[in-house]
Amino acid sequence: MIEPARILVAVGGGIAAYKVPELVRALVGQGHTVRCVLTDAATQFVSPLVLQTLTGEAVRRGLLDVSEEGEIDHIRLADQSDLVIVAPATADLMARMAHGLANDLVSAVLLATRAPILMAPAMNVNMWNHPATQRNLELLRERGVLQVGPESGELACGWEGLGRMAAPPSIVSAADRALSSGSLSGQCVLVTAGGTTEPIDPVRGITNRSSGKMGFALAAEAARRGAEVVLVAGSTSLPTPEAVRRVDVGTALEMRAAVLQELEGATVIIKAAAVADFRPREAADRKLKKETLVESDVMSLELVRNPDILEEICQIKGERIVVGFAAESHDVIPAARRKIERKGCDLLVANDVSRSDAGFSTDLNAVHLITPDGAVEDVSLRHKAEVASQILDRIEKIRGEREA
Ligand SMILES: Cc1cc2nc3c(=O)[nH]c(=O)nc-3n(C[C@H](O)[C@H](O)[C@H](O)COP(=O)(O)O)c2cc1C
């Protein structure tokens, strides 16, 4: 059960504002006190009177309006909120938030508030993909702004792609999560991320294309939910998420040693790293010279099998929840079902790495969540932060079922 909270809904001037009355109704229905603030542009897309009637609270629109400011000033609005939802978060509003502008009521309140902010972006796909918007998004995420959507599909502007505002029930669920932050408090989540690099000599190695983005998103979300998080990171250039303890490793053997060392206190283990199955039998301690090595045009490298860390952990996991990842390029679900049976983990996240729009290196992912009974839940294409959120929801559900 979510405790009744004071939620401020900041409405931006996008076409998706027509969905805000439904969102507001659902929030009021949950027992929350909801206030709305609108940008000038937003008043063209949704009626302030409708929002005022649904919330039973005065709606504010202007920053420099004597009577509105007299009734409830903008700093009190910012202070007296437990959560601020920005819906729709327009490209313009995201830019103002990212750069700390305060030249209208909504951006001033967003700058002044100390409450968590949850934004639901919505815009044309090209506006969304523009480097300016993507950079603003990164800045906002780095600062801890929460995000739900956008989703992919047919857009009001006639284009197809990412940019549709998350449906009101999804925004309500994200708000529930934001308000119940701490849902993983007391848990210690161990996440592995990135690829391993198996040295051939001091300057060469065998690695893979994993960027670490999925594992880092999982670590960030678990920390946001109040867990103590240890992130064992292979090769990646990503910054460490806030409130996460990071252990850097190079090879699969180093990753295994770090995981075993951190295992003791962990209650949840998420193995999102792409670990090399094989390594060169011997790594030369000096750089191999082309001339001395290759007499013909063929060079052979002898590889030996690396330990299977997931399998090893599953054998000693006890009460811990263990989540594995499977990167498959074909027959994704049957292969993933075989893998979960073989390994004995509690949840398997199957990635289709043959897609060009998801998986390795991209910001987006589409996965299938597979449980030991073979059941499959599809998570359609969305930002990795959102996929992380759904995976952690699933882990929390498994924990809840066990406790029950
Ligand atoms: C019909 C129409 C629909 C629009 N829809 C969107 C939208 O979905 N997302 C967006 O970022 N901007 C959209 N815009 C542009 C914004 O209204 C404009 O950038 C405005 O400055 C946003 O102001 P605000 O961020 O203060 O609400 C739309 C404009 C028009 C005329």
The ligand as an SDF file (V2000), in Angstrom:
LIG
                    3D

 31 33  0  0  0  0  0  0  0  0999 V2000
    0.2070   21.0040  -32.0060 C   0  0  0  0  0  0  0  0  0  0  0  0
    1.5040   21.0160  -31.2430 C   0  0  0  0  0  0  0  0  0  0  0  0
    1.9140   19.9170  -30.5960 C   0  0  0  0  0  0  0  0  0  0  0  0
    3.1300   19.8800  -29.8900 C   0  0  0  0  0  0  0  0  0  0  0  0
    3.5040   18.7620  -29.2660 N   0  0  0  0  0  0  0  0  0  0  0  0
    4.6980   18.7290  -28.6290 C   0  0  0  0  0  0  0  0  0  0  0  0
    5.1280   17.5450  -27.9900 C   0  0  0  0  0  0  0  0  0  0  0  0
    4.4580   16.5120  -27.9820 O   0  0  0  0  0  0  0  0  0  0  0  0
    6.3320   17.5640  -27.3610 N   0  0  0  0  0  0  0  0  0  0  0  0
    7.1230   18.6720  -27.3400 C   0  0  0  0  0  0  0  0  0  0  0  0
    8.2250   18.6040  -26.7940 O   0  0  0  0  0  0  0  0  0  0  0  0
    6.7110   19.8180  -27.9300 N   0  0  0  0  0  0  0  0  0  0  0  0
    5.5390   19.8750  -28.5610 C   0  0  0  0  0  0  0  0  0  0  0  0
    5.1310   21.0390  -29.1720 N   0  0  0  0  0  0  0  0  0  0  0  0
    5.9770   22.2220  -29.0740 C   0  0  0  0  0  0  0  0  0  0  0  0
    5.8200   22.8950  -27.7070 C   0  0  0  0  0  0  0  0  0  0  0  0
    4.4660   23.2710  -27.5090 O   0  0  0  0  0  0  0  0  0  0  0  0
    6.7530   24.0840  -27.5950 C   0  0  0  0  0  0  0  0  0  0  0  0
    8.0940   23.6370  -27.6860 O   0  0  0  0  0  0  0  0  0  0  0  0
    6.5640   24.8600  -26.3170 C   0  0  0  0  0  0  0  0  0  0  0  0
    7.5490   25.8730  -26.2510 O   0  0  0  0  0  0  0  0  0  0  0  0
    6.6720   23.9730  -25.0950 C   0  0  0  0  0  0  0  0  0  0  0  0
    6.5340   24.7890  -23.9610 O   0  0  0  0  0  0  0  0  0  0  0  0
    6.6150   24.2280  -22.4810 P   0  0  0  0  0  0  0  0  0  0  0  0
    7.7730   23.3080  -22.4440 O   0  0  0  0  0  0  0  0  0  0  0  0
    6.8040   25.4500  -21.6600 O   0  0  0  0  0  0  0  0  0  0  0  0
    5.3110   23.5680  -22.1860 O   0  0  0  0  0  0  0  0  0  0  0  0
    3.9270   21.0720  -29.8620 C   0  0  0  0  0  0  0  0  0  0  0  0
    3.4830   22.2290  -30.5110 C   0  0  0  0  0  0  0  0  0  0  0  0
    2.2960   22.1930  -31.1950 C   0  0  0  0  0  0  0  0  0  0  0  0
    1.8470   23.4420  -31.9030 C   0  0  0  0  0  0  0  0  0  0  0  0
  1  2  1  0
  2  3  1  0
  2 30  2  0
  3  4  2  0
  4  5  1  0
  4 28  1  0
  5  6  2  0
  6  7  1  0
  6 13  1  0
  7  8  2  0
  7  9  1  0
  9 10  1  0
 10 11  2  0
 10 12  1  0
 12 13  2  0
 13 14  1  0
 14 15  1  0
 14 28  1  0
 15 16  1  0
 16 17  1  0
 16 18  1  0
 18 19  1  0
 18 20  1  0
 20 21  1  0
 20 22  1  0
 22 23  1  0
 23 24  1  0
 24 25  2  0
 24 26  1  0
 24 27  1  0
 28 29  2  0
 29 30  1  0
 30 31  1  0
M  END
$$$$
